[in-house]
Amino acid sequence: MNKKIKDTAVLMRQLVSDIQGAPYPGDISNELYKIWYEHIQRDAIAALGYIDENFPIDCSTDIDNTIKKAF
């Protein structure tokens, strides 16, 4: 597997893990929510930055061409 795809998978796994760790609505305290929110924002920013840098949106190509370039 291409390094870009592996790195993307690692970032996406971390992001999904953070989402799964969201505080349950009935148990939310300000401190717990703040900690979770900081984690999810940090990982979301890192994931989106990496994707933007390595898989730029180009109106002249479609997703199939982008995937083919990655391999």
Secondary structure as the mmCIF struct_conf table of DSSP 4:
data_model
#
loop_
_struct_conf.conf_type_id
_struct_conf.id
_struct_conf.beg_label_comp_id
_struct_conf.beg_label_asym_id
_struct_conf.beg_label_seq_id
_struct_conf.end_label_comp_id
_struct_conf.end_label_asym_id
_struct_conf.end_label_seq_id
HELX_RH_AL_P HELX_RH_AL_P1 LYS A 3 GLN A 20
TURN_TY1_P TURN_TY1_P1 GLY A 21 GLY A 21
HELX_LH_PP_P HELX_LH_PP_P1 ALA A 22 TYR A 24
HELX_RH_3T_P HELX_RH_3T_P1 PRO A 25 ASP A 27
HELX_RH_AL_P HELX_RH_AL_P2 ASN A 30 ASN A 54
BEND BEND1 PHE A 55 PHE A 55
TURN_TY1_P TURN_TY1_P2 CYS A 59 SER A 60
BEND BEND2 THR A 61 THR A 61
HELX_RH_AL_P HELX_RH_AL_P3 ILE A 63 ALA A 70
#
